[in-house]
Amino acid sequence: MYGKKVKLRIFFFSIIFLAILLTTFLILKSLEENVVYFISPSDVKVLPELSKKKIRIGGMVKKDSIETNAKEILFIITDYKSEIKVSFSGSIPNLFAEEKGVVAEGFLKDRNYFTAKKILAKHDENYMPPEVKKALESKK
Amino acid sequence: MFNIFSPSKIFSITSRATKYVFAIFILIISVGLIEALFLSPKDYIQSDSVRIMYVHVPAAWISLGIFSLIALLSISILIFKNKTFSLIAKSLAPSGFIFSIIALVTGSIWGKPTWGTWWAWDARITSMLILGLFYLMYIVAWRVISPNNANKVTSIIAIIGVVNIPVIKFSVDWWSTLHQPSSINILSKSTIHHSMLVPLIIMTAAFALFSLLIFLMKYNTELIKIKNKGLDRL
């Protein structure tokens, strides 16, 4: 139904398109380490070596783990498999709370202790009015 | 095969359609803004800053949608050498570009009080920035490349750029990102309350109409330009 030239072009452009797709895939795959914004506490446990470079660790703030003193705030980031203790001095975002997502940027002291230079609160995908939240909690 | 798309026929419709589209747009955006700013509830944790979402999410959707459309048209431009399609694709780009910028800026404004940062180089935000840059490249290419080659070069830019669209969409599922995953899912349960979904959908309709309006205006200008050159057909 199409001319020979059109058919040839369809073939040619599909090949080109697949090549672009494959290239992008390979680039992203090879850059995976840099594409991830943060690693989990479990990832920290299996790191082949502890680098001195700045990294980000993300997870949930463990329940009842936040301690504040005059100098700093201490809390535990957990992914419900392993956890890591974090110390931080500075201002924390408003949404920072227990059992909420958090991303800490800083340096690893060892596999269980992290010194954060910056704290970001991670918002989850749940959007609801306060009344609905209350109703959900009372059901629990 | 695409005779219904002949410029003179289209112009007789598009030149009249503008004012109707404008009227409907004003109506829908008024309802949408009242819903988004006053009638919809606060969020349980973000409080009023959730209202930024009613601009941010529709803007992002529309900019992704328009780029996909441009890429689809570009494929047929390259394969069928259809010149009306290149005019349509060219006229679609400005509103898509505006919405990609709006999505980035409103995201930044939301990020500061929520995350505690204006900007993060996470996969979602970076890929969205790349989309903005592709729009920019596409629009600049139409301006600087000679008219004989412009439709080919811009089509190639659009086809390369469209690979980025699924990356934007699935970035939050493929990698760990600061940006939250999608709240509105077709296959699984959505995690947004229906009282917040309603203004979101109305605002999306309003932005789509705005894009249509900008598209029609731009398209009419392009058709007038061709007429002024004294060409009967493209």
Interface residues (C-beta under 8 A of the other chain):
Chain A: V6 R9 I10 F13 I16 F17 I20 L21 T24 L28 E32 V35 V36 Y37 F38 I39 S40 G58 I92 P93 N94 L95 F96 K100 V103 K118 I119 L120 A121 K122 H123 D124 E125 N126 Y127 M128 P129 P130 E131 V132 K133
Chain B: P41 K42 D43 Y44 I45 Q46 V50 M53 I75 L78 I79 F80 P113 T114 W115 G116 T117 A120 W121 D122 A123 I159 I160 V163 N164 V167 W175 S176 T177 L178 Q180 P181 S182 S183 T191 I192 H193 S195 M196
